Amino acid sequence: MEATDERNHYTAKRKRDINEDVDDSPAVANGGVDFSLLEEIEKSQNSVEVLDVKTLKKLVLSFERRLRDNIAARLKYPDQPEKFADSEIELHEEIEKLKILAGAPELYPDLVNLNTIPAILDLLTHDNTDIAIDVVGLLQDLTDEDVLDENDEPARILVDCLIENNVLESLLQNLLRLSETDPDEVAAVYSTLSTIENLIEVKPAVAEMVCERTKLLRWIIGKIKVREFDSNKQYASEILAILLQSSVANQKRLGQMNGVDVVLQAVAMYKSRDPKSLDEEEMVENLFDCLCCLLMPLENKERFLKAEGVELMIIIMNQKKLCYGSAIRALDFAMTNYPPACERFVDVMGLKTAFPAFMGKIPTTKNKKRSKEELEERLISLVASLFGGVLRGSRRERLLSKFVENEYEKIDRLMELYIRYSNRVKEESERLNDLELDDLEMDEDEKYNRKLESGLYSLQLIAVILGHLWTSEHPRIKARIELLLKQQKLTKTDVKNVLQEYHDNIGDLDGPDEKEKAQAKIQRFIASL
């Protein structure tokens, strides 16, 4: 009630000021132009002070004076809002004036040295949410990406000071009291998320800090659960993707908070319908990005399986809506190095859904972000995961039978892909050799990464699939592979060379034991060919 009274008084005061200005303004009949007003504007423009340390100190002193006045008025008249409303208007105006500092980020170290940051951040818990909203707007402006882009050191000094003075905790405390029905407060939610994104941009460690110290993840989960779409739900999904993309700790933390199930429920709304706008489409893409990040830790793959995520992704693929490609991507993440998901995929008729796509029958959707080539690479990875995860029994037989049916069309398709990616990698290798002849030095790691970007990884996975097919001891499969290699004037040695390069570059990200196991498997393929 107190905040409402303040706002009403605040608004009434502003209206009176406007009316008084209009009544007293002399206007000239010629077009209604007020030449005296133009003169005043010209004078004010000429008297604008240069933004320097002296100006900064003036702004800070003025802000601190208005802050003291407001604190004194509130202490003196705690139950009479009309007695301290004027001081609140003046404080609001001083906060607005501080926004000019965004035009001079080189002054940020001086702002920090003046020890003004703690006083500014304290206002995030001000009893009047309008004042807190003003501060959120100020922080958003001061940390704006465009402002800080070429001012790395001043930006770092400001952000470090903000973090030291608990900006994350204060922002979240304020966020939790903002209303979803008041337009100003809805805008402040967006500004809060924007400020957090800006802080992460300057100091990436903030992504984990904000999840450790605050209830941001819990707030985002609550926002994502809401069925209705709005711009803040979209932004919340974007912030969540940022928080998850480079932090295993955050991926695990959200998994423990039932995050896998929440994200699955959010994307399930689009299994049989497309988003209604580009912004909503962007949100759905963000949610799938979040899902793929969540599927990195093993324990979250288990949660995905338990929540019937494999079944949901297959349903989405069968509906052939906008999320078709995103579902393939999520399955690829879920099945990589996780045999239980591969087995479930076979059990719930996933082969019937995936192999038409593998054959190139990819439905046309409105989603331009998922190119046909990207989906092709995802499907190659998915099939390779199936062969690595389904090793024996009737499931293995069902997988192998897919490469026998319809006169070995899947093997034909596999060799078609092998030739295409092989040619692309060969062209890139020749280009890199030409660069070296032009005295542009490049180390072996960089050359290898360039080849990976040109399609080497997909070529290696195709060779791995061929290795699985060859070692299946299926005579007709072997005969078909040899025939197709001969038709393309290739030999098994060409495939061996691809596998050898793959073998030699397997990393130890999953530990030395896993590396050794992976290399031993590839070595068996090389020996059998």
N, C-alpha and C positions, 0 to 999 in steps of 0.2 A: 504493500500500500504506500509505503514511504517513497519507494522508487517511482511509483506512478504519479504521486503528488509532485515530486521533483520534476518529472518529465513534463507534466501539464504546465507547471509554472515556467519551466525552461522554454517550452514552445510558445506560451503566451507572451513571455518577455521578448522573444525573437520577433513575434508578430507585431508587437507594439513598436519595436525598433524600426521595422520595415515601413509601417504606416506613417510614423513620424518623419522618416526620410522622404516618403512620397509627398506628404503635405507641405514640407518646407522647401521642396526643390523647385526653383524657378525654371520654367520651360520657355523656350523661344518658339514662337508660332511657326517659324520656317522649318517644317518637318518635325516639330516637337523635339529638336535637339537642344540639350542643356549644355550651353557652352561653358558655364561656370564649373559644371561637373567635369568636363573634358580638361579644363585648366587644372583642376585639383588632381586628376589622374596623372597629368603630365608632370606636375610638381612632385607627386609621390614617386613616380618612376625615376625622376632625376635624383631623388633623395635615398634610393635603395642602397643599403650598405653592402660593401663587398663582404663575401663570406670568408672571414678569416678567424683567427683565434679570438680576437677582440670581440667580434660579433657573436661568436659562440658563447663567450663568457657572459655577454649581455643577455642572450636568450636563456641561458641556464639560470642566471640570477633572477630573472623575471619569472621563470617557471617555478623556482624554489620559493619565491615570495608568495605567489598565488597558491602554491601547495600549502604553505604554512597558514595562510589566511583561511583556506578551506578546512584544514584540520582544526584550527582554533574555533571557527564558526560552528562546526559540527559538535565539538566538545561543549561549547557554551549553550547551544540550542539543540540538543539531541532529538527532541520530540517536536521541533518546529521547522519542518523542511523549508518553509517560505523564508526563514531567516538565514539559511545557508545556500539557497538555490543560486543567488547571484554570484557567490564565490565559486560555485561549481561551473557556472557559465564561463567565468574568467579563467578557471583552470583548464576547461575544455579548449579555450582559445589559445592558451599558452602551449598546450600539447600539440595543437594544430600547427603552431608556429615552428615547433621543433622539427616538423617534417621537412623543412627546407634543408636540413642537414644531409638529407639523402642526395642532395646535389653537390655535396663536398665530402665524399667518403674519406678523403685524406685527413679530415679533422676528427675521425673516429678515435684515434689514440688520445687526442686531447680531451674528447668527451669522456672517455674512460678515466683519464687522469683527474678530471674534475669530480669524480666519484658521484656522478648523477645517475648512473644506471640503476643502483639499488632503489633509489626513490621512484624512478619511473616504473620499475617492475613491481614495487609495492602497490601501485595503483591498479594492478590487475586483480587485486582482491578488494578494491574499493566497493563500498556498499551500493553505490550508484553504478549499475552495469553500463550506463552510457559512458562514464569515465573509463572503465575497463576496456570498453570497445574502442574508445579513442586511442588507448595505449596499444591495443592489438594492431590497429591501423598504422600507428607510428612504427612499430617493430617490423611490420610487413614492408613498409617503405624503406626503412634503414637497411634491411637485409635483402632487398630485391636483387634478383640475379643480374639484371641489367646494370644496376648501380655498382655491384661488387665485382663485375666481370674482370676489370683490369686493375683492381685494387686488392690484390691477394693479402698483403700484409695488414693493412688497416681492417680488412674484413675479418681476418683471423683474430686480431686483437679484440674487436668488438664482440665476435661470437664467443670467444673464450671468456670474456667478462660476463656476458649474458648467462652462459652455462654455469659459471662459478656462483652467480647470484640466483640460481634456481629458476631460470626462465622456463624450463620445461615443465616443472611442477606447477608453477604459477599459471602458465598457459592452460594446462589441463584442468586445474582447479576452476578456472574461469569458464572453460569450454563446457564443463559438466553442468554449469548453472544456466547456460544459454538456452533460450526457448526456440523451438522449431516452428513457432507460429508468428513471432514478431519479425518483420522483414529485416530490421537493423541487426537483430541478433543472428538471424540466418546468414546474413552477409558476414558477420563477425566469425561465425563458424568457418566459413570459407577462408577468411583472412588468417585465422589461427592455423589451419592446415597449410596454407601457403607459407606462413612464417616457419613452420616446422620443416617444410621442404627446403626452404632457403637455408636454414641452419645446417641441414644434412649436406647440402651442396657445398658449403664452405668447409664443414667438418664432418666427414662421413661417419665417424665414430658415434655421432649423435643418433644414428639409426638404432643402435643397440642401447644407448643410454636412455633414450626416451621410452623404450619398452621395459627396461629394467626399473626405472624410477617412477613411472606414471602408469595410469590405467588407459593409455591410448589404445592399445590393442583391444581391450575390453570394449571401449567406446566404439571403435571401428566395427567390431563384430556386431554390436547392437545396431549400428547404422545399416550394415549390409543385410541384416535380417528383415528390415522393413521392406515390404513388397513394393510400395510405391517408389517410382523413380524420381529423383531430383538431382540438382547439380551438386549438392553436398554429398550425396550417396556416390555419385560418380567420382568426386575428388577423393572421398574416403577410400575407394577401391584403388585409386592411383597411388595414394600415400602408402597403402598396405603393400602394393607391389614393390614400391621403393624400399620399404622396411625389410621385405623378405629377400630381395634379389641377391644380396651379397652377405647375408648373415644366417649362418646355420643355427646360431643361438636363437634368433627370432623365429626361424622355421620350426624349430623344436618347441619353442615356447607357445606358439600359436597352436601347434598340434596338440599340446597338452590342454589347451583351452577349448577343445572340441572344434578347432578352426577348420579342419578338413571337412567335417560334416556340414558346417555353416556355409562354406564356399560351395560345396556340392549342391546344397539346397538352393543357393542363390542362382547357380547356373542352370539348375533343373527347370527354373521358370521359363527358360528359353529353348527347351528341348523340342517343342512343337510349334513355336512361334518366333518370329524375328523381332529384334528391337524396333521401336517405333521411330527413333530418331538417330542421327549420327552420334549425339552425345551418349545416348543409351547404348549404342553399339560400342562406343569407346569403353564404357563401363564394363560391358560383358567381356571385352578383350582383356581389360585389367583383371577381372575376376579369374579368367583362365590363366593369365600370367601368374597370379597368386597361387592358383592350384598347382601349376607346374613347379613353382619354387617350393611349395610345401612338399612335393613328392620327391625332393632330393634326399632327406634322411630316411633311413630304412623304416623307423617306427611309424612314419607318416604313410609310407606305402602300405603298411599293415592296416592302418586306420582306413585308408582309401578302400582297401579290399573288403574290410568288415562293413563299411558303409555302402557297399554295392556300387562303388564308383565305376568299376569295369562295366557293369551292366548299364549304368546310366550313359556312359560314353558311347556304347554300342547303340543304344536307343537313339541318341542324338545323331549319330552317323546315319542310321536308317531313316530318320526324318528328313535328311538332306536339306536342312535349313542353314542359316548363316553360320551356326556354330560347328558345322561339319568338320572343318579343318582344325579348329581348336580342340575338338574331341580327339582327333587323331594324335595331335601333339601331346595332349594329356596322357593318352594311353602309352605313347612312346616313353614318356618320363616314368610312368607307373611300372612298366614292364622291363625297363633297363635294369639288369642285374637283380631281378626279383622273380624267380621261377613261380611262386604261388600265383602271381598276377597273370603270368603266361598260361598257366594251367587253367585258371578260371576263364580266361579269354577263350580258350578252346572249348571248354565245357558249355559256355553260354552262346555258342554259335558265332563266335567272333570271326572265325575263318571265312565264313560265308559272307560276312559284311566287309572284311578287309581286302580280300583278294580281288574283287572287281575293281576296287580303287587301285590296288597294286598293278592291275592290268591297264590302268590309264583311264578307267571309267570314273572320273572324278566329276561330281555334279557341279554345275555352274551356280555359284552363289553370289550375293552382293558383296561379300567380304573380299575386298581387294588386297587386304594385308596378308592374306594367306595365298601366295602364288602357287600355281600348279607345280612348279619345280620344288618349292619348299615342302609341299605335301608329299611329293614323290620321294624326297630324301627322308622324310619322317617315316614313310611306309617301308622303305628299305631298312631303316633302323629297327622298325617294329618287327619285320620278318626275321631279321638277324637275332633280335631278342627272343623271339619264339623258338628258334633253333637252339639258342643257348639255354633256354629255360625249360623246354619240353624235351627231355632226353630219352625217354623210354615209354613202353607200353602203348596202349591204344591211341593216346593223344599224339604220340610221335608218328604213329602210322597214319593218322588222319592228316597230319601236317604234310608228311611225305606224299600222300596220295594226291594232294592238291597240285603237286608238280608232275604228276603222271596223267591226270585227267585231261580231257579235251586235247589229246595228242601232244602232250608236253608243252602246252602254250605258256605255262608259267616259266619253264626253263628258257623258252624262246625269248620271253619278255626280259628275263634276267640277263641273258646274253646281249640283248639289244641295249639295256641299260649299261652293261659292262663296257661295251664298245663306245657308247656316247661319253661316259665319264672318263674312260681311258684316253680318248682323243682330246678331251678338254684338259686333262692333266698334262698330257704330252705337249700341247700347245703352250701351256703356262711354263713348263720346264724349258722349252726352247726360248721363250721370251726372257726368262730369267738368265739363261746362258748368254743371250744377246746383250743384256744389261751389264753382265760381267765383262764382256768384251769391250763395252764402252767405259770401262774403269769405274763402274758403280759397284763398289764392294758390298757383299751381302754374306752374312755368316750362314752356316748350315741350318740353324734353327729358324732363321727368318725365311729362308728358301722353303723349308718344310711347311711352315705356317702359310706361306703364300699358296703352296700347292693344295693344302687342306682347304683353303678358301675357294679354290677353283673346282673342288669336287673330289679331292683325293680320299677324304674320309668315307664318302659314299661308295667310291670304287673299292676301298678296302673292305667295307661291309659286304658288298656284293661278292667279293672274293671269299670272304668268310662263309657266306651262304653256299657258294659253290663247293667249298671245302666240306661243309656238312652234308651236302647232297652226294658228293663223291664218296665220302666215308660211310654212307648209308648201305653200301654194298648192294645197291639195287642195279643190276646189270643194264637195264634199259635206260635208266637215268644217266649212268656213266657213258653209255653209247651216244646218247643225245648230246651231252656236253662236248664229247670229243668231236662229233660231227659238226657242231656249230663253231667250235674253235677252228677246225680245219677250213670251214667255209670262209671264215674271216682271216685266213692265213695267220692264225695264232697257234700257239702250243700251250701245253700245261705249264711250261717254264715261265710264260708271261704271267700266268696267275700266281705261280710260286713267287715270282719277284715282287708282286704287289703284297702278298702275304708276308714275305720276309721284311719288307720295309715297315709294314704294320707291326710285326713282331719286335723289331729293333727300337720302335718308338713308343711302345706301351709304357705309360707312366706308372708311378707308384702312389698315386693319390689315395688309393684304397689300402695301402700298406704293401710291404714287400712280398708277403705271402700270396696276396691276390694277384700281384704282378707276375709272380712265378707261375701260378696256376694258369693265368691267361696266356702267357708265353708258351707254356707246355702244350696247351690246346692247339695254338697256331702251328707249333712245330710238328704236331701229329698230322695236321692237314698238309703241310709242306712235304712231309715224308711219304704220305700216301699218294700224292699226285704224280 
